[in-house]
């Protein structure tokens, strides 16, 4: 069976919606400028897919940059970023936790439980907003004011 010239001409237009459904979105958490950052990449496939592929890129240029695949997650999955310190970062995605570091950019692992020292303060989260992947920084929490030190009592003799 041969396709007519009209069918060949219009076939790409019919397939265009399938190609347009694919999406590759990125958002960055700049730690110390764009050279030291975590970037989340979210790739979706076909319009009927209910999940996306997620990848985190740890970078501290010019010393290192490494891409670490994360498990597939829902299209609206949020990835929270916590800062326990020492250039380590705890990522929470759909109840799962991962640790990634930016000293050598090579360390990445799933965590069974929260680290002994805790996950650290929330730095922010990657999330979908108006069909766009964005990083939203956590509000800065000011430490509570320290009470004034009491003056020492004068010595009595």
C-alpha positions in Angstrom: 0.0 0.0 0.0 1.4 3.4 -1.0 0.8 6.6 0.8 -0.6 9.3 -1.3 1.4 12.5 -1.6 -1.3 14.3 0.5 -0.9 11.7 3.3 2.9 12.1 3.3 2.5 15.8 3.4 0.1 15.9 6.4 1.5 12.9 8.4 4.1 15.0 10.2 1.5 17.5 11.3 -0.6 14.7 12.9 2.5 13.4 14.7 3.6 16.8 16.0 1.4 16.7 19.2 3.3 13.5 20.2 6.7 15.3 19.8 5.5 18.4 21.6 4.5 16.4 24.7 8.2 15.6 25.4 9.7 18.1 27.9 13.1 18.6 29.4 13.0 21.2 32.2 15.8 22.4 34.5 16.0 24.5 37.6 19.0 25.4 39.7 19.7 26.0 43.3 22.8 28.3 43.3 24.8 27.6 46.4 27.6 30.1 45.8 26.8 31.5 42.4 26.1 29.5 39.3 29.5 27.8 39.4 28.5 26.0 42.7 25.0 24.6 42.3 22.5 21.8 42.3 20.4 21.5 39.2 17.4 19.3 38.9 16.5 18.0 35.4 12.9 16.7 34.8 12.2 14.8 31.6 8.7 13.8 30.6 7.8 11.5 27.7 4.4 11.0 26.2 1.3 12.9 27.1 -0.2 9.8 28.8 2.8 9.2 31.1 2.1 9.8 34.7 5.7 10.0 35.8 8.9 11.9 34.8 12.6 11.0 34.9 14.6 13.0 37.4 18.3 13.7 37.5 20.3 15.9 39.9 23.5 17.6 38.7 26.0 18.5 41.4 28.5 21.2 40.3 31.4 23.1 41.9 33.2 24.4 38.8 35.9 24.2 37.7 36.7 21.3 40.1 33.8 19.0 39.5 30.4 18.3 37.9 28.5 15.0 38.0 25.0 13.9 36.9 23.2 11.5 39.3 19.9 9.7 38.1 17.1 9.7 40.6 14.1 7.3 40.5 11.2 8.2 38.3 8.5 10.1 40.2 5.1 11.8 39.6 4.8 14.7 37.3 4.2 17.1 40.2 6.8 15.5 42.5 8.5 18.1 44.8 12.2 17.7 45.7 13.2 19.4 49.0 16.8 20.3 49.6 18.3 20.4 53.1 21.7 21.6 54.2 23.3 19.5 56.9 26.7 21.2 56.2 30.1 20.3 54.8 28.9 20.7 51.2 26.5 17.7 51.6 22.8 18.1 50.6 19.9 15.9 51.6 17.2 15.6 48.9 13.6 14.4 49.8 11.4 13.2 47.0 8.1 11.4 47.5 9.1 10.2 51.0 12.5 9.0 49.8 15.8 10.6 50.9 19.1 10.9 49.1 22.4 12.5 49.9 24.6 14.3 47.3 27.7 16.3 47.8 29.5 19.0 46.0 33.1 18.6 47.3 34.0 16.0 44.7 30.5 15.8 43.1 30.8 12.0 43.0 28.9 11.1 46.2 25.3 10.2 45.8 23.3 7.6 47.7 19.8 6.7 48.9 19.3 7.0 52.6 17.2 4.4 54.6 16.7 7.0 57.4 17.6 10.5 58.4 21.2 11.0 59.3 22.1 11.0 63.1 22.8 14.7 63.0 19.5 15.5 61.3 18.9 16.7 57.7 19.8 20.3 58.5 17.9 23.4 57.7 15.6 23.5 54.6 17.4 25.4 51.8 14.4 25.3 49.4 12.6 23.0 47.0 12.3 22.2 43.4 8.6 22.2 42.3 6.3 22.6 39.4 4.7 26.0 39.2 2.5 27.0 36.2 3.9 24.0 34.2 7.5 25.2 34.9 10.1 23.6 37.1 11.4 26.2 39.5 13.6 26.3 42.7 12.0 28.2 45.5 14.4 29.2 48.3 13.2 28.7 51.9 12.6 31.9 53.8 15.6 32.9 55.9 15.0 32.2 59.5 16.6 34.7 61.8 18.0 33.1 65.0 16.2 34.2 68.1 17.8 37.1 69.9 20.2 36.1 72.7 19.3 37.4 76.1 21.7 39.9 77.5 24.2 38.5 79.8 23.6 39.4 83.4 26.2 41.7 84.9 28.3 40.0 87.5 27.4 40.9 91.1 30.0 43.2 92.7 32.3 41.4 95.1 31.6 41.9 98.8 34.3 41.8 101.4 
